[in-house]
Amino acid sequence: MAARAQRIVFAGANLFDGTGTPAAEADVVVVDGLIAEVGRDLDGDESVDLAGKGLLPGLIDCHVHVVVSPGPRHELLQTPFSYRFFRAVANLQTTLATGITTARDAAGADLGLKRAVADGLVQGPRLQIAIRMLSQTGGHGDEWQACGFAPGLAFPTYPGMPDGVIDGAIEARRAVRTLVRAGADWIKVATTGGFSSPVSDPTRPHLRPDELGELQTEAEAAGRHVMAHAQGLAGVKNAVAAGYRSVEHGVWLDDEVIARMAEQGTWLVPTLLVPVWSLENGRPQPKFDLQATIEAHGDSFRRAVDAGVRIALGTDCGIVPHGENLRELELMVERGLSPARALAAATSSAAELLGLSDSIGTIESGKRADLVVVDGDPLDVRGLRDRIEAVYQDGRLVSARSAS
Ligand SMILES: [Zn+2]
């Protein structure tokens, strides 16, 4: 006779379950890595006493770069090629310890890394991957330097990591097919320039409607969605018009495009943290005034929230240090989102964006037992990073703060 599976009861936590129900004291029973029951006075074979603690669903970051680490690009000239993968293992562990149990990698992670996590070779958030960001010649993904070389420092091309510079609809079509062949869950494209690339201008729209439309058509045929790196207004409008599922960054938005995003259900993944962290840490930004960018970005975000645009958490960690992810929650709250909605952006809403609502994003019976134990009120997002006490993924303890 098969042994009955262990019932582990997480008892007495102040539970934010992600369903929209107000936080309240509850017990959660986990069996075989799944949530079996949520309620009061539940019993189990084993008990984890969470009196005085908060309990959240595993958090979801919809925009990270786990293979990228912050630092001057020129340092990469002296970094051995394979070192990035070993550092990625550390970045994944740091992200997991922050309470992020699922992440969408917005360029850099390849199928090997995703599979290594899925197979349990390395610990980390379960991943959806874009593999490579597509962009036009001279665009945000083109690492061409004024000396005439394009060294591929941040995002080198190698087996499993196809080149990302495309011009013309036929190249757009081939690029989607090549990325899908390499295992991409998402197609990522830069519809504007960006801050960190050598020559591109974040306010300029990149790629023309025929190229952008081809990406959407081909992604759709392969059962994939498109996510757009889009900062300036014209490029955001093109991304929304092309029918893309998410707009990443969305620094400069007008009310017209906000209304269309709300109507179409286009997601905004704002990554508010990037310019804030850059300013705080004295990272020079030759292209734009960081303070003005932060203000415009905050204003766009606030108006999008007011208009009912769907928001999911994304942080661009990799550009900012891994482990800083939860500061994004504080920034969202400072810019007008309620703490409960900010947490929803990191749980149930993020799961919806990723198409994973059936299995993660809330604490309900039948869902995977991804659980985050926090010290104190789960709805107080200030300093949340330092209050993460334990992280469970599929019911297994994957990170615990050591008592000091
Ligand atoms: Zn990014």
Residues whose N, C-alpha, C, O or C-beta is under 5 A from the ligand:
A	BS01	ZN	A106 D316
